[in-house]
Amino acid sequence: MDGSAMTQASIAPLDDRALLRSLVEGTSSDTGREFHRSLVRNLARALGTVGAWLTEFDEATDRLHALAFWYRSGFLQDFTYSVVGTVCETTVREDRVVHVPDRVIDLYPGAGQFPDPPVSYLGVAFRGEDRKVLGHLAVVDVKPLAATAQLLDVFELFANRAHAELRRLRLEEALRDREEKLSRLVGSAMDAIVELDGELRVTMMNAAAEKVFACPGATLRGTHAEALLGPAGTTKLRTLADELDRCTGGERYLWIPEGLTAAPAGCRPFPAEATLSRFEVRGRPFYTLILRNVDDRVEAERRIRALTAETDYLRAEIAAEHGFDDIVGRSPALHAALQDVSRVAATDATVLIHGETGTGKELFARAIHDRSARREGPLVKVNCAAIPAALIESEFFGHERGAFTGATQRREGRFSLADGGTLFLDEIGELPLELQGKLLRVLQEGEFEPVGGSRTRRVNVRVVAATNRDLDRLVREGGFREDLFYRLSVFPIRLPPLRERGDDVVLVATALASKLARDLRKEVAPPGPADVAALRSYSWPGNVRELRNVIERAIITSADGRLHLERALPARDPAPVAVPAAIPGEILSERRLRELERRNTIAALERCGWRVGGDGGAARLLGVSPSTLKSRMKALEIARSPPSVQQSRPHGGG
């Protein structure tokens, strides 16, 4: 007899009644663990095998874990094994029923993991909707197992039931995960979330809603929305819910215009931003109301407005009491200049600031910017005298890559950087004539082309210019464009020199001494009587800049905590320089005073052979430093030339 005949002869036909009973019991209404145990026990009984087991598959580790394993007369607990090298590997890899009727241990040595070496095997894998293996169902026996039609039909019935149960368990697990995530999402939301049924009764509240309504959700469940919103809020909510009920499109949610005023029983009403959405469960309507208490935000905004108004008031008080930030002084001349700043700052008018070297032209430009509507924009500064003539156009308007030798990349100019803000052009009198026309175009039309570019750029820039030169005279001499001069001097402001500000020199010196002492980490007393006398007697041709240098030198050389300004001031030659005398009782104009100063300086230079510094220089004769004398010569436009020419040149104020 061949092997096939022996296999068929060794298997008795299945009893129909026993089969039916096993099938009913094995696919009964049990679920979960009890279903698993019942199914494999009755499967083994129906097929007459020693073992049957249902598993779940871990794809990451290639291991099968038995949900239930019936073997001989009992259940094996926690049976887990690797599929590698076993007949089960073939089952989970291939989408078919795998049947090995005999000699399974010879074909698959890994089958030795079982309690007794099996002889035959029948198994099938289960796959989910994503085609991934969920697990498998299999039977083994210690005798050959023929694949009769009846046996395969019975195995298929049990397998279908097991597959359905595994899929149900996976779906339940996925549903539990989603519900847990949703619960955490809703529970951790900062906004109050209230679920309402079709009658607007509370069915669920998150933690934020319990907090905002000051009541546990379990207490309010089943309560009508009126207990949370009050009559007016509930009426509005009902109207909006009816509107959602009539919607037939996909978007069944809306933003509640103007929000709601929640009025929970026993609590203070509060304004709330809110949204309402509608969904259905088994044909029943439900609504999700999401609220955010904006009471705190409204109060914060009110407080911010109050603090802003208070800050503006205090700033105005400080400005009225103490002047303009770093600009210190009380003299009528300074007060007049500050009044001009206040008048022009609120406009977009171009301002031209006149003043000698060191009078604080940049401080006044910043004061104009800080008090203008452009104060949130940039204040960009350009010193026209400090930029080489060949680079001024690029500095003003920028350049494109390759516009000239060394232009390796595109660069924005100062006008672009100052867009929306203020551009401060210091030493505007030093601007070359060839660039003055381009500057005039920007001032008039608000547009320019970068160097090497063809695209016109538009900017919105306010210009504040400053100079220590007499631009009116430069215009007459052809050194400055007349049209640009008139465009710049829409609102001229003259800054008084320190010698015209009376006792301001003492106030400024005191403020500078306090600040510089902190910066230098030294302690010095305020100016004493001798210091005050020295401050008042000196003419300060370098103005506040020279005063700062003198104060800093006095602090550095101080050994006893006092300034000793008489030692820090430039040395003075007692020999006077003859200058034209004023008529007794005559009130001199600024132009006359400037002419006297110019003649006095020229006289000192001529006496010293036009030598500026050193022991025999004019600086020592005038009692100023060589750098101060050079600045004064530049401001007064003094250059070495025949005396007749020097004294006959006209000279304007400013």
Secondary structure in CASP SS format (residue, H / E / C, confidence):
PFRMAT SS
TARGET T0000
AUTHOR 0000-0000-0000
METHOD secondary structure of the structure
MODEL  1
M C 1.00
D C 1.00
G H 1.00
S H 1.00
A H 1.00
M H 1.00
T H 1.00
Q H 1.00
A H 1.00
S C 1.00
I C 1.00
A C 1.00
P C 1.00
L C 1.00
D C 1.00
D H 1.00
R H 1.00
A H 1.00
L H 1.00
L H 1.00
R H 1.00
S H 1.00
L H 1.00
V H 1.00
E H 1.00
G H 1.00
T C 1.00
S C 1.00
S C 1.00
D C 1.00
T C 1.00
G H 1.00
R H 1.00
E H 1.00
F H 1.00
H H 1.00
R H 1.00
S H 1.00
L H 1.00
V H 1.00
R H 1.00
N H 1.00
L H 1.00
A H 1.00
R H 1.00
A H 1.00
L H 1.00
G C 1.00
T C 1.00
V C 1.00
G E 1.00
A E 1.00
W E 1.00
L E 1.00
T E 1.00
E E 1.00
F E 1.00
D E 1.00
E C 1.00
A C 1.00
T C 1.00
D C 1.00
R E 1.00
L E 1.00
H E 1.00
A E 1.00
L E 1.00
A E 1.00
F E 1.00
W E 1.00
Y E 1.00
R C 1.00
S C 1.00
G E 1.00
F E 1.00
L C 1.00
Q C 1.00
D C 1.00
F C 1.00
T E 1.00
Y E 1.00
S E 1.00
V C 1.00
V C 1.00
G C 1.00
T C 1.00
V H 1.00
C H 1.00
E H 1.00
T H 1.00
T H 1.00
V H 1.00
R H 1.00
E C 1.00
D C 1.00
R C 1.00
V C 1.00
V E 1.00
H E 1.00
V E 1.00
P C 1.00
D C 1.00
R C 1.00
V H 1.00
I H 1.00
D H 1.00
L H 1.00
Y C 1.00
P H 1.00
G H 1.00
A H 1.00
G H 1.00
Q H 1.00
F C 1.00
P C 1.00
D C 1.00
P C 1.00
P C 1.00
V C 1.00
S E 1.00
Y E 1.00
L E 1.00
G E 1.00
V E 1.00
A E 1.00
F E 1.00
R E 1.00
G C 1.00
E C 1.00
D C 1.00
R C 1.00
K C 1.00
V E 1.00
L E 1.00
G E 1.00
H E 1.00
L E 1.00
A E 1.00
V E 1.00
V E 1.00
D E 1.00
V C 1.00
K C 1.00
P C 1.00
L C 1.00
A C 1.00
A C 1.00
T C 1.00
A H 1.00
Q H 1.00
L H 1.00
L H 1.00
D H 1.00
V H 1.00
F H 1.00
E H 1.00
L H 1.00
F H 1.00
A H 1.00
N H 1.00
R H 1.00
A H 1.00
H H 1.00
A H 1.00
E H 1.00
L H 1.00
R H 1.00
R H 1.00
L H 1.00
R H 1.00
L H 1.00
E H 1.00
E H 1.00
A H 1.00
L H 1.00
R H 1.00
D H 1.00
R H 1.00
E H 1.00
E H 1.00
K H 1.00
L H 1.00
S H 1.00
R H 1.00
L H 1.00
V H 1.00
G H 1.00
S H 1.00
A C 1.00
M C 1.00
D C 1.00
A E 1.00
I E 1.00
V E 1.00
E E 1.00
L E 1.00
D E 1.00
G C 1.00
E C 1.00
L C 1.00
R E 1.00
V E 1.00
T E 1.00
M E 1.00
M E 1.00
N C 1.00
A H 1.00
A H 1.00
A H 1.00
E H 1.00
K H 1.00
V H 1.00
F C 1.00
A C 1.00
C C 1.00
P C 1.00
G H 1.00
A H 1.00
T H 1.00
L H 1.00
R C 1.00
G C 1.00
T C 1.00
H E 1.00
A C 1.00
E H 1.00
A H 1.00
L H 1.00
L H 1.00
G H 1.00
P H 1.00
A H 1.00
G H 1.00
T H 1.00
T H 1.00
K H 1.00
L H 1.00
R H 1.00
T H 1.00
L H 1.00
A H 1.00
D H 1.00
E H 1.00
L H 1.00
D H 1.00
R H 1.00
C C 1.00
T C 1.00
G C 1.00
G C 1.00
E C 1.00
R C 1.00
Y E 1.00
L E 1.00
W E 1.00
I C 1.00
P C 1.00
E C 1.00
G C 1.00
L E 1.00
T E 1.00
A E 1.00
A C 1.00
P C 1.00
A C 1.00
G C 1.00
C C 1.00
R C 1.00
P C 1.00
F E 1.00
P E 1.00
A E 1.00
E E 1.00
A E 1.00
T E 1.00
L E 1.00
S E 1.00
R E 1.00
F E 1.00
E E 1.00
V E 1.00
R C 1.00
G C 1.00
R E 1.00
P E 1.00
F E 1.00
Y E 1.00
T E 1.00
L E 1.00
I E 1.00
L E 1.00
R E 1.00
N E 1.00
V C 1.00
D H 1.00
D H 1.00
R H 1.00
V H 1.00
E H 1.00
A H 1.00
E H 1.00
R H 1.00
R H 1.00
I H 1.00
R H 1.00
A H 1.00
L H 1.00
T H 1.00
A H 1.00
E H 1.00
T H 1.00
D H 1.00
Y H 1.00
L H 1.00
R H 1.00
A H 1.00
E H 1.00
I H 1.00
A H 1.00
A H 1.00
E H 1.00
H H 1.00
G C 1.00
F E 1.00
D C 1.00
D C 1.00
I E 1.00
V C 1.00
G C 1.00
R C 1.00
S C 1.00
P H 1.00
A H 1.00
L H 1.00
H H 1.00
A H 1.00
A H 1.00
L H 1.00
Q H 1.00
D H 1.00
V H 1.00
S H 1.00
R H 1.00
V H 1.00
A H 1.00
A C 1.00
T C 1.00
D C 1.00
A C 1.00
T C 1.00
V E 1.00
L E 1.00
I E 1.00
H E 1.00
G C 1.00
E C 1.00
T C 1.00
G C 1.00
T C 1.00
G C 1.00
K H 1.00
E H 1.00
L H 1.00
F H 1.00
A H 1.00
R H 1.00
A H 1.00
I H 1.00
H H 1.00
D H 1.00
R C 1.00
S C 1.00
A C 1.00
R C 1.00
R C 1.00
E C 1.00
G C 1.00
P C 1.00
L E 1.00
V E 1.00
K E 1.00
V E 1.00
N E 1.00
C C 1.00
A C 1.00
A C 1.00
I C 1.00
P C 1.00
A H 1.00
A H 1.00
L H 1.00
I H 1.00
E H 1.00
S H 1.00
E H 1.00
F H 1.00
F H 1.00
G C 1.00
H E 1.00
E C 1.00
R C 1.00
G C 1.00
A C 1.00
F C 1.00
T C 1.00
G C 1.00
A C 1.00
T C 1.00
Q C 1.00
R C 1.00
R E 1.00
E C 1.00
G C 1.00
R H 1.00
F H 1.00
S H 1.00
L H 1.00
A C 1.00
D C 1.00
G C 1.00
G C 1.00
T E 1.00
L E 1.00
F E 1.00
L E 1.00
D E 1.00
E C 1.00
I H 1.00
G H 1.00
E H 1.00
L C 1.00
P C 1.00
L H 1.00
E H 1.00
L H 1.00
Q H 1.00
G H 1.00
K H 1.00
L H 1.00
L H 1.00
R H 1.00
V H 1.00
L H 1.00
Q H 1.00
E H 1.00
G C 1.00
E E 1.00
F E 1.00
E C 1.00
P C 1.00
V E 1.00
G C 1.00
G C 1.00
S C 1.00
R C 1.00
T C 1.00
R E 1.00
R E 1.00
V C 1.00
N C 1.00
V C 1.00
R E 1.00
V E 1.00
V E 1.00
A E 1.00
A E 1.00
T E 1.00
N C 1.00
R C 1.00
D C 1.00
L H 1.00
D H 1.00
R H 1.00
L H 1.00
V H 1.00
R H 1.00
E C 1.00
G C 1.00
G C 1.00
F C 1.00
R C 1.00
E H 1.00
D H 1.00
L H 1.00
F H 1.00
Y H 1.00
R H 1.00
L H 1.00
S C 1.00
V C 1.00
F E 1.00
P E 1.00
I E 1.00
R E 1.00
L C 1.00
P C 1.00
P C 1.00
L H 1.00
R H 1.00
E H 1.00
R C 1.00
G C 1.00
D C 1.00
D H 1.00
V H 1.00
V H 1.00
L H 1.00
V H 1.00
A H 1.00
T H 1.00
A H 1.00
L H 1.00
A H 1.00
S H 1.00
K H 1.00
L H 1.00
A H 1.00
R H 1.00
D H 1.00
L H 1.00
R C 1.00
K C 1.00
E C 1.00
V C 1.00
A C 1.00
P C 1.00
P C 1.00
G C 1.00
P H 1.00
A H 1.00
D H 1.00
V H 1.00
A H 1.00
A H 1.00
L H 1.00
R H 1.00
S H 1.00
Y C 1.00
S C 1.00
W C 1.00
P C 1.00
G C 1.00
N H 1.00
V H 1.00
R H 1.00
E H 1.00
L H 1.00
R H 1.00
N H 1.00
V H 1.00
I H 1.00
E H 1.00
R H 1.00
A H 1.00
I H 1.00
I H 1.00
T H 1.00
S C 1.00
A C 1.00
D C 1.00
G C 1.00
R C 1.00
L C 1.00
H C 1.00
L H 1.00
E H 1.00
R H 1.00
A H 1.00
L C 1.00
P C 1.00
A C 1.00
R C 1.00
D C 1.00
P C 1.00
A C 1.00
P C 1.00
V C 1.00
A C 1.00
V C 1.00
P C 1.00
A C 1.00
A C 1.00
I C 1.00
P C 1.00
G C 1.00
E C 1.00
I C 1.00
L C 1.00
S C 1.00
E H 1.00
R H 1.00
R H 1.00
L H 1.00
R H 1.00
E H 1.00
L H 1.00
E H 1.00
R H 1.00
R H 1.00
N H 1.00
T H 1.00
I H 1.00
A H 1.00
A H 1.00
L H 1.00
E H 1.00
R H 1.00
C C 1.00
G C 1.00
W C 1.00
R C 1.00
V C 1.00
G C 1.00
G C 1.00
D C 1.00
G C 1.00
G C 1.00
A H 1.00
A H 1.00
R H 1.00
L H 1.00
L H 1.00
G C 1.00
V C 1.00
S C 1.00
P H 1.00
S H 1.00
T H 1.00
L H 1.00
K H 1.00
S H 1.00
R H 1.00
M H 1.00
K H 1.00
A H 1.00
L C 1.00
E C 1.00
I C 1.00
A C 1.00
R C 1.00
S C 1.00
P C 1.00
P H 1.00
S H 1.00
V H 1.00
Q H 1.00
Q H 1.00
S H 1.00
R C 1.00
P C 1.00
H C 1.00
G C 1.00
G C 1.00
G C 1.00
END
